[in-house]
Amino acid sequence: MTGPTSGPRPEPDEQPPAGFGPPPAPFEPHAPAPPRPLPATVPPRPAGDAGAGASAPSGRSGPSVPRRVIAVAALLASLLLIGSGAYHLTLTLRGAGEPAQPKAGPSGSPSVDQGDGKGPGGGSDTYDPNAGIRPGEARVWLRDHQSEVAGSGTSQYGPWRVGDTVVSAIHNGLTGYAVADGQEKWKFPLQTSLCGVPPAPSANGRLVVAVKESASESSRCTHLQQIDLTTGQAGWKVAVPPENARDSTSQFELAISGDTVAVARTAVMSGFSVTDGRKLFGTSSPNGCYPTAFAGGSRLIGIRHCSDPKDARGPGRAMVEELDPATAAPKWSYKYEQDWTVGRVLSVDPLVIAAHHKDKKTWNITAFAADGTIRSQGSPGFAVSGRCNGFGNASGFQECYAAAADADTLYIGAGKPAASLGIDDTNQVVAVDLNTGKERWRTAEQPKGRTMWPLAVEGGRVVVYVTPGSGEAGAVVSLAPSDGASQPVLQSPAAATGPQSVFYTHGVRIAWAGGRLFLLNGRVYGPEPRKVSRALLSFGK
């Protein structure tokens, strides 16, 4: 976990329950005035070793009963000194004197600030993430998870922005919120549980998800459901016909490219029209190379496992191919050497893939030309999180939220190499030349506890989210592609540091769209007394 080391503290009990971990694989500018220092403004270092550090969450316990009056008085005094930038807390003397939790709003209504960005929308115990906001800082809205779920929580997917709506999904439905203020716009309930979600909708805002055949826990993944994310209206729903006698599974791996939603499962694949649900293709004979997943977007990339014809039980080889979205005909294919596993698709266009070796200490980055030939391939001198090299992280193949690319360069969140391939903190951005595989530059290290997430290349600059820490709330900066020089884009208020810090790096899902940042927790929990489950946070223009 990364989190602030000073400044406003997280709200009481907003950490998740014990045993919180990364979400499971699917299915189970205005410049501030007065100026406030922004992250990543130190000139970049030349290529070299990166440094990283993780700050552990600090435990909290209430004062003992005999000292509670003293503790309350001290805390009230500190709040007076801190002023309007502090959290708005209402304290009680019940129990051991812990602070009271913010009141939960009714189902379907914003949990804080009523989404209007003007301050508390309720009584004095309503938390306001914009308290003490300074001129030029970006207003924040925050949604908490309000519906009942099982004790171990449930996975949450998204966020997907379509026009003025941002959408999230859990196992039993989807919800659309207003981009500007977080007000709920629509709900789409699912009759049976979700069992497959693509990384992104189609260009016209249609999402196709997979759902189970019945409400039984042992039921199989059998149907596709189309949803218009702009309105929350249902589209077509079709059954996925079996491709062979062994075609039965509890989940689908989905990706959308153009008008095709591609479906991979149990060594077979199918494709359907996003527009009307017509089946476009299906393969029952994989010819020794079994489809495992897709990556979508402007191209359709297939990932397969090819068994050894001389040793069917051997390790086999990983294969990457580009497919025609309308027919699934391969345009080209590339096989990795034995013992290499495809971990993540870091970029679809240009195609850049991270793979790791079974020795658990080696990984590489491969850049492909448009015809499938290798532009560059090499083992980096830096480390990335398990979410970006795929080692030890079983989420989707496009689940790296800390990488962006232009025609010739990959920009990726990085840190110092460690004993294993996955690290929690990536406190630098490294630029990799896709034509040579060599490192071009890296930014200076962020202070301990801050993580950098390259999100996009826009207007010729690299957009980067910098997580809270070292007395600062989260921010968005942009980097010059030539040398990594930084400029501020957005700064969130200091009062938002606490909730931002519980969007943990190993579980958060991020979207940057239309000048706004959206943070979505990959796992949410049902409401409990004196606890909140942060679900979705946004700030921007």
ZAKOL-188876 format. One line per field, with one value per residue (C-alpha): residue in one letter; x, y, z; residue number from 1. Coordinates in Angstrom, 1 decimal. Layout:
BEGIN
finu = c(a, ...);
px = c(X, ...);
py = c(Y, ...);
pz = c(Z, ...);
lummi = c(NUM, ...);
//
This chain:
BEGIN
finu = c(m, t, g, p, t, s, g, p, r, p, e, p, d, e, q, p, p, a, g, f, g, p, p, p, a, p, f, e, p, h, a, p, a, p, p, r, p, l, p, a, t, v, p, p, r, p, a, g, d, a, g, a, g, a, s, a, p, s, g, r, s, g, p, s, v, p, r, r, v, i, a, v, a, a, l, l, a, s, l, l, l, i, g, s, g, a, y, h, l, t, l, t, l, r, g, a, g, e, p, a, q, p, k, a, g, p, s, g, s, p, s, v, d, q, g, d, g, k, g, p, g, g, g, s, d, t, y, d, p, n, a, g, i, r, p, g, e, a, r, v, w, l, r, d, h, q, s, e, v, a, g, s, g, t, s, q, y, g, p, w, r, v, g, d, t, v, v, s, a, i, h, n, g, l, t, g, y, a, v, a, d, g, q, e, k, w, k, f, p, l, q, t, s, l, c, g, v, p, p, a, p, s, a, n, g, r, l, v, v, a, v, k, e, s, a, s, e, s, s, r, c, t, h, l, q, q, i, d, l, t, t, g, q, a, g, w, k, v, a, v, p, p, e, n, a, r, d, s, t, s, q, f, e, l, a, i, s, g, d, t, v, a, v, a, r, t, a, v, m, s, g, f, s, v, t, d, g, r, k, l, f, g, t, s, s, p, n, g, c, y, p, t, a, f, a, g, g, s, r, l, i, g, i, r, h, c, s, d, p, k, d, a, r, g, p, g, r, a, m, v, e, e, l, d, p, a, t, a, a, p, k, w, s, y, k, y, e, q, d, w, t, v, g, r, v, l, s, v, d, p, l, v, i, a, a, h, h, k, d, k, k, t, w, n, i, t, a, f, a, a, d, g, t, i, r, s, q, g, s, p, g, f, a, v, s, g, r, c, n, g, f, g, n, a, s, g, f, q, e, c, y, a, a, a, a, d, a, d, t, l, y, i, g, a, g, k, p, a, a, s, l, g, i, d, d, t, n, q, v, v, a, v, d, l, n, t, g, k, e, r, w, r, t, a, e, q, p, k, g, r, t, m, w, p, l, a, v, e, g, g, r, v, v, v, y, v, t, p, g, s, g, e, a, g, a, v, v, s, l, a, p, s, d, g, a, s, q, p, v, l, q, s, p, a, a, a, t, g, p, q, s, v, f, y, t, h, g, v, r, i, a, w, a, g, g, r, l, f, l, l, n, g, r, v, y, g, p, e, p, r, k, v, s, r, a, l, l, s, f, g, k);
px = c(0.0, 1.1, -0.3, 0.5, 3.3, 2.1, -0.7, -4.4, -4.9, -7.4, -10.8, -11.6, -12.0, -11.8, -9.2, -10.7, -11.3, -8.5, -7.3, -7.7, -5.6, -5.5, -8.7, -9.0, -8.9, -12.2, -15.0, -14.5, -5.1, -5.4, -2.2, -2.7, -2.7, -0.9, 1.4, 1.6, 4.5, 3.5, 5.2, 7.6, 8.9, 12.5, 14.5, 14.8, 17.8, 19.7, 19.2, 20.3, 19.1, 15.7, 14.8, 11.6, 10.1, 6.8, 5.2, 3.2, -0.2, -0.1, -2.3, -4.7, -6.4, -8.6, -7.3, -8.0, -11.2, -9.5, -7.8, -10.6, -11.5, -7.9, -7.7, -10.8, -9.6, -6.2, -7.8, -10.2, -7.3, -5.3, -8.3, -8.5, -4.8, -5.1, -8.0, -10.3, -8.0, -8.6, -11.2, -14.5, -14.9, -17.6, -16.3, -18.2, -17.3, -18.8, -16.6, -12.9, -13.5, -13.0, -14.2, -17.6, -18.0, -19.6, -23.3, -24.1, -26.5, -29.6, -29.0, -28.6, -27.6, -24.1, -22.4, -20.6, -21.1, -24.2, -21.9, -22.2, -18.7, -19.8, -19.0, -20.9, -24.4, -25.6, -24.8, -21.6, -20.3, -20.4, -17.0, -16.1, -13.1, -13.0, -12.6, -10.0, -9.7, -7.3, -7.8, -6.9, -7.2, -9.5, -12.7, -13.2, -16.3, -16.4, -18.8, -18.9, -20.3, -23.7, -25.3, -25.0, -22.4, -20.9, -18.5, -15.5, -16.6, -17.0, -14.9, -15.7, -15.0, -14.6, -14.4, -15.7, -16.4, -18.9, -19.7, -20.9, -21.3, -18.8, -19.8, -18.8, -19.9, -20.1, -21.4, -25.1, -25.3, -23.9, -24.3, -23.8, -22.8, -22.6, -19.0, -19.2, -20.5, -20.9, -24.7, -26.2, -27.8, -29.0, -28.8, -28.7, -29.5, -28.3, -30.6, -27.6, -24.0, -21.4, -18.8, -16.8, -16.0, -14.0, -11.4, -13.3, -16.6, -17.0, -16.4, -20.1, -20.4, -21.8, -20.4, -20.9, -20.6, -20.8, -23.4, -24.2, -27.1, -28.7, -28.4, -26.8, -23.3, -22.3, -23.8, -21.8, -21.0, -23.3, -24.7, -23.6, -25.5, -25.2, -25.7, -25.7, -23.5, -24.8, -28.4, -28.1, -30.6, -30.4, -29.5, -29.4, -28.8, -27.6, -26.5, -22.9, -23.2, -20.6, -17.8, -17.1, -18.1, -15.7, -16.8, -18.1, -16.7, -17.4, -15.9, -15.2, -12.3, -13.6, -12.2, -13.9, -12.3, -14.3, -17.7, -16.5, -16.6, -14.2, -14.8, -12.1, -12.7, -11.5, -9.3, -11.8, -12.9, -15.9, -16.7, -20.0, -21.2, -21.4, -24.2, -26.7, -25.2, -24.7, -22.1, -19.2, -16.7, -15.9, -13.1, -13.4, -10.0, -7.2, -4.5, -2.4, -2.4, -5.2, -6.7, -6.4, -7.3, -7.6, -6.5, -8.8, -9.1, -7.9, -6.6, -7.6, -4.6, -5.0, -2.9, -2.5, -0.7, 0.9, 1.6, 4.6, 3.5, 6.1, 5.2, 1.6, 2.2, 5.3, 5.5, 4.7, 5.2, 3.2, 2.0, 0.8, -1.1, -3.0, -6.5, -9.0, -11.8, -14.5, -13.2, -10.5, -8.2, -4.6, -2.6, 0.6, 1.8, 4.9, 5.9, 8.0, 10.8, 9.9, 9.4, 8.3, 4.8, 2.9, 2.1, 0.6, -0.3, 1.1, 0.0, -2.1, -1.0, 1.9, 1.9, 4.1, 4.1, 5.6, 6.5, 8.3, 10.4, 9.7, 12.8, 10.8, 13.6, 13.6, 11.2, 11.3, 9.5, 8.9, 7.8, 6.2, 6.1, 2.8, 3.5, 4.4, 8.2, 10.2, 11.2, 13.0, 13.2, 15.1, 15.2, 14.9, 17.2, 14.2, 11.3, 7.5, 4.5, 3.1, 0.2, 2.4, 4.6, 1.9, 4.0, 1.9, -1.1, -3.9, -6.1, -6.7, -4.1, -4.8, -4.8, -1.6, -2.7, 0.9, 1.9, 1.3, 3.0, 3.3, 4.7, 8.3, 8.4, 6.9, 6.4, 6.0, 5.9, 9.0, 11.1, 14.3, 14.6, 13.9, 14.1, 10.8, 9.4, 6.5, 6.9, 4.3, 5.8, 6.8, 8.1, 9.6, 8.6, 11.0, 10.9, 11.9, 12.8, 10.7, 13.1, 16.1, 14.7, 17.0, 16.1, 16.0, 15.4, 13.8, 12.3, 13.7, 12.4, 9.3, 9.3, 8.8, 5.2, 4.3, 3.7, 3.7, 1.2, 1.6, -1.9, -1.9, 0.0, -2.0, -1.1, 2.5, 2.9, 2.7, -0.1, 0.9, -1.1, 1.0, -0.5, -0.8, 2.0, 4.6, 1.9, 0.4, -2.8, -2.9, -2.0, -1.8, 1.3, 2.5, 6.0, 7.8, 8.4, 11.9, 13.4, 10.6, 10.5, 7.3, 4.5, 1.5, -2.0, -4.3, -3.9, -6.6, -7.3, -5.4, -8.6, -8.9, -5.6, -7.2, -9.7, -7.3, -4.8, -7.1, -7.3, -4.4, -1.9, -2.4, -6.2, -7.1, -8.5, -7.9, -9.3, -8.1, -10.7, -11.7, -9.4, -10.7, -9.1, -11.3, -10.1, -12.1, -11.4, -11.1, -12.9, -15.7, -17.5, -21.0, -21.8, -20.8, -21.2, -18.4, -16.8, -16.9, -15.9, -14.6, -15.8, -15.1, -13.3, -12.8, -11.3, -10.6, -12.0);
py = c(0.0, 3.6, 6.3, 9.7, 10.1, 13.4, 15.9, 15.0, 11.5, 9.0, 9.1, 6.7, 3.1, 3.7, 1.0, -2.3, -5.3, -7.5, -9.8, -7.2, -8.0, -7.5, -8.3, -11.8, -12.7, -11.8, -13.7, -15.6, 24.4, 26.5, 27.0, 27.0, 30.4, 30.7, 28.1, 24.7, 22.5, 19.8, 16.4, 15.4, 18.9, 17.9, 17.5, 13.9, 11.9, 10.2, 6.5, 4.6, 2.8, 3.8, 3.9, 2.8, 2.7, 1.5, 3.0, 0.5, 1.5, 2.9, 1.2, 3.2, 2.5, 4.6, 6.0, 4.1, 5.1, 7.0, 9.3, 9.8, 13.3, 14.4, 12.8, 14.5, 17.9, 17.4, 16.4, 19.3, 21.6, 20.1, 20.5, 24.2, 24.6, 22.7, 24.8, 24.3, 21.9, 19.2, 16.4, 17.3, 14.8, 14.4, 12.7, 10.7, 9.3, 5.9, 2.8, 3.8, 7.2, 6.6, 9.2, 8.5, 7.4, 9.7, 9.0, 6.8, 8.3, 6.4, 3.9, 5.6, 9.0, 10.5, 9.4, 12.7, 16.3, 15.3, 15.5, 19.3, 20.1, 22.9, 21.3, 19.1, 18.3, 17.1, 17.6, 18.5, 14.9, 14.8, 14.5, 17.0, 16.1, 19.8, 21.3, 24.1, 23.9, 26.5, 28.5, 26.5, 23.1, 20.6, 19.7, 16.1, 14.0, 10.6, 7.7, 5.0, 1.5, 1.3, -2.0, -5.3, -7.9, -11.0, -10.6, -11.1, -8.3, -8.3, -7.2, -3.9, -3.1, 0.0, 2.9, 3.6, 7.1, 7.7, 11.3, 12.9, 9.5, 7.3, 3.7, 1.0, -2.6, -5.3, -8.9, -7.9, -4.8, -1.6, 2.0, 5.2, 8.5, 12.1, 12.9, 16.4, 15.7, 12.0, 12.0, 8.7, 8.7, 5.2, 1.6, -1.6, -4.7, -8.1, -11.1, -13.4, -12.8, -11.2, -13.6, -11.6, -7.9, -6.4, -3.7, -1.0, -0.5, 0.1, 3.5, 4.3, 3.4, -0.1, -2.6, -6.3, -8.4, -12.1, -13.4, -16.8, -19.0, -19.0, -17.6, -20.9, -20.5, -23.5, -22.2, -21.7, -18.6, -18.9, -15.5, -12.1, -9.0, -5.6, -2.3, 1.2, 3.0, 6.5, 5.6, 2.4, 0.8, -3.0, -4.1, -7.6, -10.7, -14.0, -17.4, -18.4, -21.7, -24.3, -24.7, -28.3, -30.9, -29.5, -25.9, -25.1, -22.6, -20.4, -17.3, -15.7, -13.5, -10.6, -7.8, -5.4, -4.3, -2.4, -4.0, -7.3, -8.7, -11.6, -14.4, -16.7, -19.7, -23.2, -23.5, -22.1, -18.7, -17.0, -13.5, -11.6, -8.3, -5.6, -4.0, -6.8, -9.9, -12.0, -14.6, -13.7, -16.6, -19.6, -22.1, -25.6, -26.9, -24.8, -26.8, -27.2, -23.5, -22.9, -19.4, -18.0, -14.3, -11.2, -7.6, -5.2, -1.6, -0.4, -3.9, -7.4, -9.3, -12.9, -14.8, -18.5, -21.4, -23.8, -27.3, -29.3, -31.8, -34.2, -33.7, -32.6, -32.3, -30.2, -26.5, -25.5, -21.9, -18.7, -17.2, -13.7, -13.0, -10.2, -11.2, -9.8, -8.7, -9.7, -13.3, -14.1, -14.9, -14.4, -11.6, -12.7, -14.7, -14.8, -17.6, -16.9, -19.3, -22.1, -21.0, -17.5, -16.4, -13.4, -11.2, -8.0, -6.1, -2.7, -1.1, -2.3, 0.3, 0.2, -3.3, -3.7, -6.8, -7.7, -11.3, -13.1, -16.2, -19.1, -18.4, -15.6, -13.1, -12.2, -10.3, -8.5, -6.0, -6.8, -4.1, -5.4, -3.7, -3.5, -6.7, -8.7, -8.5, -7.6, -3.9, -4.5, -6.9, -6.7, -7.2, -3.8, -2.5, -1.5, -3.2, -2.6, -3.7, -7.2, -5.6, -4.5, -7.5, -10.0, -12.0, -13.1, -11.1, -13.0, -10.1, -9.3, -8.9, -5.1, -4.5, -2.4, 1.1, 2.5, 2.4, 4.6, 4.7, 6.9, 5.8, 5.3, 5.3, 3.4, 5.3, 3.1, 3.4, 1.9, 1.3, -0.4, -4.1, -6.3, -10.0, -10.8, -9.3, -7.4, -4.3, -2.1, 1.4, 2.7, 6.1, 7.0, 7.1, 5.4, 6.1, 3.1, 3.6, 1.0, 0.9, -0.1, -1.4, 1.0, 3.3, 7.0, 8.8, 8.4, 11.0, 11.8, 9.6, 10.7, 11.0, 7.8, 6.6, 8.3, 6.3, 7.4, 6.0, 7.1, 7.1, 8.5, 10.6, 13.7, 16.8, 15.5, 15.1, 12.2, 12.4, 10.9, 10.4, 10.8, 9.2, 10.9, 11.0, 13.2, 15.7, 16.1, 14.8, 13.1, 15.1, 14.9, 16.1, 16.0, 15.1, 16.2, 13.2, 14.3, 14.5, 13.9, 17.6, 18.0, 20.5, 20.5, 19.7, 19.1, 19.2, 17.8, 19.4, 18.3, 17.1, 14.4, 12.8, 10.2, 8.7, 8.8, 6.8, 3.8, 3.3, 0.8, 0.5, -3.3, -3.1, 0.3, 0.7, 4.0, 6.0, 9.3, 10.8, 14.3, 16.0, 14.0, 11.3, 8.4, 6.0, 2.9, 0.4, -3.1, -4.6, -3.2, -4.3, -4.1, -1.3, -1.8, 0.3, 2.9, 1.7, 3.0, 1.3, 3.8, 2.9, 5.7, 9.1, 11.7, 15.1, 17.2, 19.9);
pz = c(0.0, -0.6, 1.5, 3.0, 5.4, 6.7, 6.2, 6.6, 7.8, 6.4, 7.8, 10.7, 9.7, 5.9, 5.5, 4.2, 6.4, 7.5, 4.7, 2.0, -1.0, -4.7, -6.5, -7.8, -11.4, -12.9, -11.5, -9.0, -15.5, -13.6, -11.6, -7.8, -6.2, -4.0, -5.6, -4.0, -4.9, -7.4, -7.8, -10.5, -11.1, -10.5, -13.8, -14.9, -14.2, -17.0, -17.5, -14.4, -11.3, -10.0, -6.3, -4.7, -1.2, 0.2, 3.3, 5.3, 6.6, 10.0, 12.5, 14.6, 17.9, 20.1, 23.3, 26.5, 28.3, 31.2, 28.6, 26.2, 27.4, 27.0, 23.6, 22.4, 23.7, 22.0, 18.7, 18.7, 19.4, 16.5, 14.2, 15.1, 14.3, 11.1, 10.0, 7.0, 5.2, 7.8, 7.8, 9.3, 12.1, 14.8, 17.9, 20.3, 23.7, 23.1, 23.3, 23.5, 22.1, 18.4, 15.9, 14.5, 10.9, 8.3, 7.8, 4.8, 2.3, 1.0, -1.7, -5.0, -3.6, -3.3, -0.1, 0.4, -0.6, -2.6, -5.6, -5.9, -4.9, -2.6, 0.8, 3.2, 2.1, 5.5, 9.1, 10.8, 10.6, 6.8, 5.3, 2.6, 0.3, -0.9, 2.6, 2.5, -1.3, -2.8, -5.9, -9.0, -7.3, -8.9, -7.0, -6.0, -5.9, -4.1, -4.1, -1.4, -2.0, -0.4, -1.4, 0.5, -0.7, 0.8, 3.7, 1.5, -0.8, -4.5, -7.5, -9.2, -12.8, -14.9, -14.8, -18.3, -19.4, -22.2, -22.8, -19.6, -17.9, -16.0, -15.4, -12.9, -12.6, -9.9, -10.0, -10.1, -12.2, -13.6, -12.4, -14.4, -12.7, -13.9, -14.8, -13.4, -9.9, -9.3, -9.1, -10.0, -13.5, -14.0, -12.7, -14.8, -12.8, -14.0, -13.6, -13.2, -12.1, -14.2, -15.5, -18.0, -18.7, -21.6, -20.8, -22.7, -24.6, -28.3, -29.8, -29.7, -26.0, -26.2, -23.6, -23.9, -20.7, -20.0, -17.6, -16.1, -17.1, -13.7, -10.1, -8.9, -7.7, -9.8, -13.0, -16.1, -18.1, -21.1, -22.3, -23.6, -22.7, -24.6, -22.7, -23.9, -21.4, -22.3, -21.2, -19.2, -21.6, -22.3, -25.8, -27.2, -25.2, -26.8, -25.8, -26.7, -28.5, -27.6, -30.1, -29.0, -26.4, -23.9, -24.3, -20.8, -18.3, -15.4, -17.0, -20.4, -21.4, -23.5, -25.7, -28.0, -31.3, -33.8, -34.1, -32.7, -29.1, -29.0, -26.5, -25.3, -22.9, -22.3, -25.4, -27.9, -29.1, -30.7, -32.1, -32.1, -33.5, -30.9, -32.9, -33.1, -31.4, -34.6, -34.4, -36.7, -36.1, -34.0, -33.8, -32.5, -33.6, -32.3, -34.1, -31.0, -30.0, -27.6, -27.2, -23.7, -24.0, -26.2, -26.1, -27.9, -29.0, -32.4, -33.1, -32.0, -30.4, -29.6, -27.0, -27.2, -25.5, -28.0, -26.7, -27.8, -30.4, -29.0, -25.4, -24.8, -21.1, -21.5, -20.8, -24.4, -25.8, -25.7, -28.9, -29.9, -33.0, -34.7, -35.9, -38.3, -36.0, -38.5, -39.2, -36.7, -39.6, -38.4, -40.0, -38.3, -35.3, -33.1, -30.7, -27.6, -26.6, -24.2, -20.5, -21.4, -20.4, -21.9, -18.9, -20.2, -23.4, -22.5, -25.7, -28.6, -31.2, -31.3, -30.0, -26.9, -24.7, -21.4, -20.8, -17.9, -17.6, -15.3, -13.2, -11.7, -11.9, -15.6, -17.7, -21.1, -23.3, -26.9, -29.4, -32.6, -36.0, -37.9, -39.8, -36.6, -37.0, -33.9, -33.6, -30.3, -27.4, -24.2, -20.5, -18.7, -16.0, -13.9, -12.3, -12.7, -10.6, -11.1, -12.7, -15.6, -16.1, -15.2, -12.8, -9.8, -10.9, -12.6, -13.7, -17.4, -20.0, -20.4, -16.6, -16.5, -15.6, -15.5, -19.2, -22.3, -25.7, -28.7, -32.1, -30.9, -27.1, -24.2, -20.9, -17.9, -14.1, -12.7, -9.6, -8.4, -9.2, -6.2, -5.4, -7.2, -10.4, -8.8, -6.7, -5.1, -5.6, -9.0, -8.1, -11.5, -15.1, -17.6, -21.3, -23.5, -27.2, -29.0, -32.0, -29.9, -26.6, -24.8, -21.9, -23.1, -19.8, -16.4, -14.1, -10.7, -7.9, -6.1, -2.3, -0.4, -0.7, -4.0, -7.1, -10.7, -13.3, -16.9, -18.3, -21.8, -24.4, -25.2, -27.1, -27.4, -23.7, -21.3, -18.7, -15.4, -12.1, -9.0, -5.9, -2.5, 0.0, 1.7, 2.7, -0.7, -2.2, -5.6, -8.7, -12.4, -14.2, -17.8, -19.0, -22.1, -24.3, -25.1, -21.6, -19.0, -17.9, -15.8, -15.8, -13.4, -14.8, -11.9, -8.1, -5.8, -2.4, 0.7, 2.3, -0.4, 0.6, 3.0, 0.6, -2.3, -0.3, 0.1, -3.7, -3.3, -6.1, -6.4, -6.8, -8.2, -11.7, -13.4, -16.3, -17.7, -20.1, -21.1, -18.6, -15.6, -13.5, -12.2, -9.5, -8.9, -6.2, -7.6, -4.6, -2.5, 0.6, 2.1, 4.5, 8.1, 11.2, 11.4, 8.2, 4.6, 1.4, -1.1, -4.5, -7.0, -6.8, -9.5, -10.0, -13.0, -15.3);
lummi = c(1, 2, 3, 4, 5, 6, 7, 8, 9, 10, 11, 12, 13, 14, 15, 16, 17, 18, 19, 20, 21, 22, 23, 24, 25, 26, 27, 28, 29, 30, 31, 32, 33, 34, 35, 36, 37, 38, 39, 40, 41, 42, 43, 44, 45, 46, 47, 48, 49, 50, 51, 52, 53, 54, 55, 56, 57, 58, 59, 60, 61, 62, 63, 64, 65, 66, 67, 68, 69, 70, 71, 72, 73, 74, 75, 76, 77, 78, 79, 80, 81, 82, 83, 84, 85, 86, 87, 88, 89, 90, 91, 92, 93, 94, 95, 96, 97, 98, 99, 100, 101, 102, 103, 104, 105, 106, 107, 108, 109, 110, 111, 112, 113, 114, 115, 116, 117, 118, 119, 120, 121, 122, 123, 124, 125, 126, 127, 128, 129, 130, 131, 132, 133, 134, 135, 136, 137, 138, 139, 140, 141, 142, 143, 144, 145, 146, 147, 148, 149, 150, 151, 152, 153, 154, 155, 156, 157, 158, 159, 160, 161, 162, 163, 164, 165, 166, 167, 168, 169, 170, 171, 172, 173, 174, 175, 176, 177, 178, 179, 180, 181, 182, 183, 184, 185, 186, 187, 188, 189, 190, 191, 192, 193, 194, 195, 196, 197, 198, 199, 200, 201, 202, 203, 204, 205, 206, 207, 208, 209, 210, 211, 212, 213, 214, 215, 216, 217, 218, 219, 220, 221, 222, 223, 224, 225, 226, 227, 228, 229, 230, 231, 232, 233, 234, 235, 236, 237, 238, 239, 240, 241, 242, 243, 244, 245, 246, 247, 248, 249, 250, 251, 252, 253, 254, 255, 256, 257, 258, 259, 260, 261, 262, 263, 264, 265, 266, 267, 268, 269, 270, 271, 272, 273, 274, 275, 276, 277, 278, 279, 280, 281, 282, 283, 284, 285, 286, 287, 288, 289, 290, 291, 292, 293, 294, 295, 296, 297, 298, 299, 300, 301, 302, 303, 304, 305, 306, 307, 308, 309, 310, 311, 312, 313, 314, 315, 316, 317, 318, 319, 320, 321, 322, 323, 324, 325, 326, 327, 328, 329, 330, 331, 332, 333, 334, 335, 336, 337, 338, 339, 340, 341, 342, 343, 344, 345, 346, 347, 348, 349, 350, 351, 352, 353, 354, 355, 356, 357, 358, 359, 360, 361, 362, 363, 364, 365, 366, 367, 368, 369, 370, 371, 372, 373, 374, 375, 376, 377, 378, 379, 380, 381, 382, 383, 384, 385, 386, 387, 388, 389, 390, 391, 392, 393, 394, 395, 396, 397, 398, 399, 400, 401, 402, 403, 404, 405, 406, 407, 408, 409, 410, 411, 412, 413, 414, 415, 416, 417, 418, 419, 420, 421, 422, 423, 424, 425, 426, 427, 428, 429, 430, 431, 432, 433, 434, 435, 436, 437, 438, 439, 440, 441, 442, 443, 444, 445, 446, 447, 448, 449, 450, 451, 452, 453, 454, 455, 456, 457, 458, 459, 460, 461, 462, 463, 464, 465, 466, 467, 468, 469, 470, 471, 472, 473, 474, 475, 476, 477, 478, 479, 480, 481, 482, 483, 484, 485, 486, 487, 488, 489, 490, 491, 492, 493, 494, 495, 496, 497, 498, 499, 500, 501, 502, 503, 504, 505, 506, 507, 508, 509, 510, 511, 512, 513, 514, 515, 516, 517, 518, 519, 520, 521, 522, 523, 524, 525, 526, 527, 528, 529, 530, 531, 532, 533, 534, 535, 536, 537, 538, 539, 540, 541);
//
